[in-house]
Amino acid sequence: MWHVYKTVPFWKVVKNFIVIQLARYTPFLSMKNWMYRKFLRMNVGKQTSFALMVMLDVMFPEKISVGRNTVIGYNTTILAHEYLIKEYRLGKVEIGDEVMIGANSTILPGVKIGDHAIVSAGTVVHKDVPAGSFVGGNPMQLIYTKEEMDERRKQDTYFSHKEV
């Protein structure tokens, strides 16, 4: 951490910190997404919702992309870098379309979360999440595959009910 400003400019971190803190408390979803796109150079899809208190990587938010119609739950942290004792990690975070990320989750650098995936609350996402799957826990584990989720939806009356 003592060498942080050798990897990222000080004023970039200051600007990102201010934008992220303002957005964390902003109740207007469209304004929040605009701030992320305009000032942090993030790729944020249409109709995506960042809940209150979401904390984005303050040094490299431009390495985070979120697809359309995705929900990022309350107090989730999304990191694109990690400073460890003897190493430094930097990686893109790609979150697909129509993904649900539960509250208080942490997404680590270099992770890809596939379309239609569900991440349970409180999960530490340390590896890729397959599209359509349901994962959770610390360490993260696969709870249901896409095929198992499809079967559960077929059996659930909520999903099979059709409006006339």
VMD Tcl script that draws the C-alpha trace (Angstrom):
set ca {
  {0.00 0.00 0.00}
  {2.92 2.35 0.56}
  {3.53 2.37 -3.20}
  {-0.08 2.87 -4.28}
  {0.55 6.11 -6.17}
  {3.16 4.39 -8.32}
  {0.28 2.38 -9.82}
  {-2.43 5.05 -10.02}
  {-2.34 8.88 -10.00}
  {-3.34 10.56 -6.74}
  {-5.85 12.97 -8.34}
  {-7.56 10.12 -10.22}
  {-8.17 8.38 -6.89}
  {-9.48 11.62 -5.32}
  {-11.91 12.23 -8.21}
  {-13.08 8.58 -8.22}
  {-13.54 8.60 -4.45}
  {-15.74 11.71 -4.57}
  {-17.87 10.36 -7.45}
  {-18.26 6.94 -5.82}
  {-19.21 8.43 -2.44}
  {-21.81 10.72 -4.03}
  {-23.25 7.83 -6.05}
  {-23.37 5.50 -3.01}
  {-25.95 7.78 -1.38}
  {-27.80 8.91 -4.51}
  {-31.33 7.44 -4.61}
  {-31.75 8.23 -8.32}
  {-30.69 5.15 -10.30}
  {-30.41 6.93 -13.66}
  {-28.21 9.64 -12.13}
  {-26.01 7.02 -10.49}
  {-25.53 5.17 -13.79}
  {-24.81 8.46 -15.59}
  {-22.15 9.34 -13.00}
  {-20.51 5.94 -13.40}
  {-20.48 6.21 -17.20}
  {-19.45 9.88 -17.42}
  {-16.91 10.28 -14.63}
  {-15.63 6.74 -14.00}
  {-15.73 5.52 -17.64}
  {-17.58 2.36 -16.64}
  {-19.64 0.35 -19.10}
  {-23.11 0.18 -17.48}
  {-26.06 -1.35 -19.34}
  {-29.56 0.10 -19.58}
  {-31.97 -0.50 -16.71}
  {-29.15 -1.63 -14.39}
  {-29.65 -0.86 -10.71}
  {-26.90 -0.22 -8.17}
  {-28.43 -0.31 -4.69}
  {-27.57 2.07 -1.88}
  {-24.00 1.85 -0.56}
  {-22.46 -0.16 -3.42}
  {-18.68 0.36 -3.26}
  {-16.79 0.29 -6.54}
  {-13.04 -0.01 -6.98}
  {-11.76 3.49 -6.28}
  {-8.57 3.07 -8.31}
  {-9.73 1.25 -11.44}
  {-13.53 1.57 -11.84}
  {-13.09 1.69 -15.62}
  {-12.19 -2.02 -15.46}
  {-15.73 -2.85 -14.24}
  {-18.53 -3.52 -16.73}
  {-22.12 -4.37 -15.89}
  {-24.70 -5.58 -18.41}
  {-28.29 -4.48 -18.90}
  {-31.13 -5.03 -16.41}
  {-28.75 -6.20 -13.69}
  {-29.23 -5.60 -9.95}
  {-26.25 -5.02 -7.67}
  {-27.42 -5.46 -4.07}
  {-26.97 -3.20 -1.05}
  {-23.43 -2.71 0.24}
  {-21.79 -4.88 -2.43}
  {-18.09 -4.27 -3.10}
  {-16.67 -4.70 -6.60}
  {-12.87 -4.73 -6.81}
  {-10.69 -4.57 -9.93}
  {-7.43 -4.62 -7.97}
  {-5.94 -6.19 -4.85}
  {-2.81 -5.28 -2.94}
  {-1.49 -8.33 -1.13}
  {1.68 -8.68 0.95}
  {3.89 -9.90 -1.89}
  {1.77 -9.38 -4.96}
  {-0.53 -6.99 -6.74}
  {-3.52 -8.16 -8.79}
  {-5.39 -6.19 -11.42}
  {-8.19 -7.58 -13.56}
  {-11.39 -6.73 -15.38}
  {-14.69 -7.52 -13.71}
  {-17.44 -8.42 -16.19}
  {-21.00 -8.77 -14.94}
  {-23.48 -9.98 -17.56}
  {-27.06 -9.12 -18.47}
  {-29.95 -9.78 -16.06}
  {-27.68 -10.79 -13.19}
  {-28.79 -10.55 -9.54}
  {-26.10 -9.92 -6.95}
  {-27.29 -10.17 -3.35}
  {-26.50 -7.66 -0.62}
  {-23.13 -7.55 1.10}
  {-21.35 -9.54 -1.60}
  {-17.73 -8.98 -2.58}
  {-16.57 -9.44 -6.15}
  {-12.82 -9.85 -6.59}
  {-10.66 -8.79 -9.58}
  {-10.60 -10.78 -12.80}
  {-14.03 -12.35 -12.33}
  {-16.67 -12.86 -15.01}
  {-20.30 -13.38 -13.96}
  {-22.37 -14.84 -16.80}
  {-25.78 -13.66 -18.01}
  {-28.80 -14.55 -15.84}
  {-26.63 -15.70 -12.93}
  {-27.73 -15.25 -9.30}
  {-25.21 -14.52 -6.55}
  {-26.54 -15.10 -3.03}
  {-26.21 -12.39 -0.38}
  {-22.88 -12.28 1.43}
  {-20.98 -14.21 -1.24}
  {-17.28 -13.71 -1.92}
  {-17.03 -14.15 -5.70}
  {-13.44 -15.29 -6.21}
  {-13.84 -17.12 -9.54}
  {-16.02 -17.01 -12.64}
  {-19.76 -17.67 -12.31}
  {-21.33 -19.67 -15.16}
  {-24.27 -18.11 -17.01}
  {-27.67 -18.98 -15.52}
  {-26.23 -20.55 -12.37}
  {-26.93 -19.84 -8.71}
  {-23.89 -19.44 -6.43}
  {-23.32 -18.49 -2.82}
  {-21.16 -18.65 0.26}
  {-17.65 -17.93 1.40}
  {-15.84 -19.45 -0.31}
  {-18.29 -19.25 -3.21}
  {-19.80 -22.55 -4.26}
  {-22.06 -23.57 -7.11}
  {-25.52 -24.20 -5.64}
  {-27.48 -24.83 -8.86}
  {-26.33 -25.11 -12.46}
  {-28.25 -23.38 -15.25}
  {-29.98 -26.68 -16.08}
  {-31.01 -27.21 -12.44}
  {-32.28 -23.62 -12.24}
  {-34.31 -24.13 -15.44}
  {-35.86 -27.29 -13.94}
  {-36.69 -25.50 -10.68}
  {-38.38 -22.69 -12.64}
  {-40.51 -25.23 -14.54}
  {-41.72 -26.67 -11.24}
  {-42.31 -23.32 -9.53}
  {-45.88 -22.05 -9.95}
  {-44.64 -18.44 -9.80}
  {-42.64 -18.88 -13.01}
  {-45.14 -21.12 -14.79}
  {-48.14 -18.84 -14.16}
  {-49.14 -17.03 -17.34}
  {-51.19 -13.89 -17.42}
  {-54.15 -13.82 -19.78}
}
mol new
graphics top color blue
foreach p $ca { graphics top sphere $p radius 0.5 }
foreach p [lrange $ca 0 end-1] q [lrange $ca 1 end] { graphics top cylinder $p $q radius 0.2 }
display resetview
